[in-house]
Amino acid sequence: MADAVSRFGASLKQKLSGQGAVGAPEDQIRAPLEALIADIAQILLFKPGDVVAVGESTLTALQTRPDYAVKVSNALVGFIEVKAPQGSRPEQTQGRPRPGAVG
């Protein structure tokens, strides 16, 4: 597990370095995160393709679209919302309840 997390961190560092080209910070997390999910699935002895992160999956009932819906053996098991390293931008969520927010 430590090796998988280390590879994730190294990949993020390279993508977010700002050397040569700069992309949207949140978007730079996507490929390393997908690789981390695949690495963790392998560590947990899932077969290739058993754990899948489906990008931009709309949840109509909650009026939201998390960055990923996660399936294990074709069963929906959860969602992942990716945030830029400096955190979320409140101006994009003001006035809308966050899914799962308490209070």
Backbone bond lengths (Angstrom), bond angles and torsions (degrees), N, CA, C in turn:
res aa  C-N    CA-C-N  psi(-1)  N-CA   C-N-CA  omega(-1)  CA-C   N-CA-C  phi
1 M - - - 1.449 - - 1.526 110.15 -
2 A 1.325 116.51 -41.08 1.462 120.05 -179.70 1.530 111.12 -60.23
3 D 1.327 116.85 -38.67 1.470 119.98 178.65 1.526 110.93 -65.14
4 A 1.320 117.05 -40.38 1.461 120.90 179.55 1.527 110.66 -63.26
5 V 1.310 116.61 -43.91 1.467 120.84 179.96 1.525 110.21 -67.98
6 S 1.317 116.58 -36.62 1.465 120.77 177.67 1.532 110.75 -64.15
7 R 1.339 117.29 -43.20 1.470 120.89 177.18 1.532 110.64 -62.46
8 F 1.323 116.37 -40.54 1.465 121.63 177.75 1.534 109.94 -59.42
9 G 1.324 116.21 -49.45 1.460 120.67 179.94 1.522 112.64 -61.69
10 A 1.324 116.85 -42.37 1.466 120.85 179.72 1.525 110.63 -64.54
11 S 1.324 116.71 -39.79 1.454 120.79 179.10 1.530 110.41 -66.04
12 L 1.330 116.80 -42.83 1.462 120.37 177.68 1.516 111.22 -62.03
13 K 1.309 116.02 -43.87 1.468 120.26 -179.02 1.525 110.26 -58.86
14 Q 1.319 116.42 -43.96 1.462 120.98 179.95 1.527 111.08 -64.86
15 K 1.344 116.92 -45.27 1.461 120.22 -177.24 1.525 112.39 -70.74
16 L 1.326 117.79 -31.24 1.463 120.99 -176.18 1.533 113.19 -97.63
17 S 1.312 116.81 7.81 1.469 120.17 -176.35 1.520 112.97 -67.28
18 G 1.322 117.79 -25.61 1.457 120.75 -178.77 1.517 113.60 76.25
19 Q 1.315 117.43 10.21 1.459 121.01 -179.62 1.519 110.18 -90.23
20 G 1.322 116.49 123.18 1.457 121.54 177.15 1.509 113.87 88.05
21 A 1.305 117.93 -43.99 1.463 122.52 179.05 1.523 108.49 -157.71
22 V 1.308 115.71 149.87 1.462 121.35 179.60 1.521 108.19 -124.38
23 G 1.318 115.91 129.70 1.463 120.86 177.00 1.509 110.38 -116.82
24 A 1.310 116.38 176.25 1.462 121.37 176.93 1.530 108.34 -61.72
25 P 1.351 117.91 122.95 1.470 120.39 -174.03 1.527 114.57 -53.71
26 E 1.336 117.10 -44.74 1.463 119.19 -178.33 1.526 110.80 -63.13
27 D 1.312 117.37 -39.31 1.460 121.41 -179.11 1.527 111.32 -66.11
28 Q 1.323 117.83 -28.64 1.464 121.30 -178.87 1.529 111.88 -70.02
29 I 1.314 117.37 -16.63 1.465 122.35 -178.80 1.531 111.38 -82.18
30 R 1.316 117.74 -23.08 1.466 121.57 -170.78 1.529 114.17 -58.97
31 A 1.322 118.36 -54.91 1.476 120.08 -177.41 1.529 111.50 -63.44
32 P 1.344 119.50 -45.69 1.464 118.45 176.99 1.530 112.63 -60.90
33 L 1.333 117.24 -37.26 1.462 120.29 179.14 1.525 110.90 -65.79
34 E 1.327 117.55 -42.64 1.463 120.51 178.19 1.529 110.69 -62.52
35 A 1.330 117.14 -38.53 1.467 120.45 176.76 1.528 110.59 -66.05
36 L 1.334 117.08 -40.40 1.472 120.86 178.02 1.529 110.79 -62.31
37 I 1.314 116.74 -43.38 1.468 120.35 178.36 1.528 110.13 -60.45
38 A 1.319 117.38 -44.22 1.472 121.22 178.60 1.523 111.00 -63.78
39 D 1.349 117.19 -41.92 1.472 120.63 178.07 1.523 111.59 -61.83
40 I 1.326 116.62 -44.57 1.466 120.53 -179.28 1.530 110.10 -66.16
41 A 1.323 116.81 -40.13 1.467 119.91 177.49 1.524 110.51 -59.62
42 Q 1.329 116.85 -42.07 1.463 120.88 178.76 1.528 110.90 -65.02
43 I 1.331 116.63 -42.93 1.472 120.82 178.41 1.527 110.57 -59.45
44 L 1.337 115.74 -37.56 1.469 120.73 -179.17 1.529 112.62 -84.67
45 L 1.341 115.68 9.09 1.465 123.89 173.79 1.522 114.81 68.88
46 F 1.333 116.47 26.07 1.455 119.14 171.33 1.518 108.40 -76.12
47 K 1.313 116.68 150.39 1.462 121.53 175.91 1.530 108.74 -72.67
48 P 1.344 117.03 151.42 1.470 118.82 175.76 1.530 110.48 -54.79
49 G 1.306 116.19 131.82 1.460 121.10 -179.83 1.513 115.05 90.02
50 D 1.341 117.85 -8.75 1.468 119.93 178.78 1.530 112.13 -72.46
51 V 1.335 116.82 -33.39 1.466 121.50 179.53 1.525 107.07 -110.46
52 V 1.336 115.38 118.77 1.458 120.85 -174.75 1.525 109.44 -130.55
53 A 1.330 115.69 132.09 1.459 121.59 173.35 1.523 107.52 -101.43
54 V 1.327 116.40 115.60 1.458 122.55 -178.38 1.522 108.22 -97.45
55 G 1.336 116.97 117.38 1.456 121.23 -175.40 1.511 114.57 -73.67
56 E 1.345 114.91 143.70 1.471 123.46 172.56 1.521 112.45 52.20
57 S 1.317 115.96 55.28 1.459 121.94 -178.81 1.532 109.92 -91.16
58 T 1.325 117.13 115.74 1.466 122.29 -175.37 1.524 112.29 -74.93
59 L 1.328 115.54 134.59 1.466 122.99 173.93 1.522 107.08 -111.28
60 T 1.305 116.28 90.24 1.460 121.72 -173.66 1.524 111.87 -58.48
61 A 1.311 117.74 -44.44 1.465 121.33 -176.92 1.530 112.12 -60.63
62 L 1.313 117.40 -31.42 1.469 121.30 -179.93 1.525 112.38 -98.74
63 Q 1.306 116.68 -0.92 1.467 123.34 -178.79 1.531 111.58 51.82
64 T 1.329 114.42 50.37 1.456 120.12 179.48 1.517 109.96 -147.54
65 R 1.314 115.36 166.84 1.461 120.61 178.25 1.531 108.21 -140.08
66 P 1.329 117.39 92.81 1.461 119.08 177.38 1.530 110.24 -64.06
67 D 1.318 115.51 157.16 1.459 119.66 -179.15 1.526 111.69 -61.96
68 Y 1.315 117.20 -35.68 1.467 121.00 -179.72 1.517 111.22 -141.72
69 A 1.330 115.44 141.25 1.454 122.58 162.61 1.532 104.22 -103.54
70 V 1.309 117.77 136.38 1.465 121.03 -177.70 1.524 109.23 -109.33
71 K 1.339 114.08 127.03 1.462 120.78 178.75 1.528 108.97 -114.79
72 V 1.310 115.74 140.89 1.467 122.16 171.86 1.512 105.99 -124.05
73 S 1.329 115.54 120.05 1.468 121.68 -176.31 1.524 110.71 50.26
74 N 1.328 116.29 44.85 1.461 125.12 178.59 1.521 114.80 66.91
75 A 1.322 118.61 10.26 1.464 121.65 175.05 1.526 108.19 -103.70
76 L 1.316 117.01 129.20 1.450 121.57 178.04 1.525 109.11 -67.22
77 V 1.341 116.54 124.24 1.460 119.83 -177.68 1.523 113.68 -118.28
78 G 1.328 117.97 -13.43 1.460 118.39 179.14 1.507 112.81 170.02
79 F 1.319 113.92 -174.47 1.457 121.68 -176.50 1.522 109.77 -134.27
80 I 1.330 115.58 152.63 1.460 121.46 176.21 1.518 107.61 -128.24
81 E 1.311 116.13 129.44 1.459 122.28 174.18 1.523 107.02 -111.59
82 V 1.320 116.28 118.92 1.463 122.51 -177.72 1.524 108.51 -89.49
83 K 1.322 116.43 137.81 1.460 121.45 177.09 1.513 109.25 -125.17
84 A 1.318 115.83 145.61 1.457 121.36 176.06 1.524 108.88 -58.61
85 P 1.326 118.38 150.69 1.464 121.22 -176.57 1.518 114.87 -52.39
86 Q 1.331 118.35 -33.68 1.454 119.62 179.90 1.523 112.16 -80.12
87 G 1.325 118.21 -0.32 1.459 122.34 176.41 1.517 111.54 106.36
88 S 1.316 115.41 178.39 1.457 119.79 -179.45 1.521 110.09 -75.99
89 R 1.312 114.71 159.68 1.461 120.22 178.59 1.531 107.23 -101.04
90 P 1.333 118.20 106.73 1.472 121.39 -174.97 1.516 114.07 -55.23
91 E 1.339 118.14 -31.81 1.462 119.09 -177.99 1.516 112.28 -62.79
92 Q 1.329 118.33 -18.89 1.459 120.73 179.18 1.517 112.87 -85.29
93 T 1.314 118.09 -14.18 1.466 119.91 -176.87 1.525 112.99 -119.48
94 Q 1.318 118.44 -2.78 1.450 120.00 -178.38 1.523 110.53 -61.56
95 G 1.306 115.31 135.64 1.454 120.74 177.90 1.522 113.89 87.77
96 R 1.323 117.18 -7.92 1.472 120.76 178.39 1.518 108.19 -119.52
97 P 1.324 117.57 130.83 1.473 118.17 175.65 1.509 110.58 -68.62
98 R 1.318 115.83 142.10 1.459 120.19 175.57 1.521 108.52 -81.52
99 P 1.330 117.97 140.36 1.467 119.51 176.05 1.521 110.06 -58.79
100 G 1.301 117.02 132.63 1.456 120.97 178.83 1.506 114.09 80.81
101 A 1.337 117.59 1.24 1.468 120.06 -179.14 1.531 109.20 -69.53
102 V 1.301 115.75 141.50 1.457 121.60 178.87 1.514 108.12 -110.77
103 G 1.309 116.00 138.74 1.455 117.40 174.72 1.415 111.22 128.17
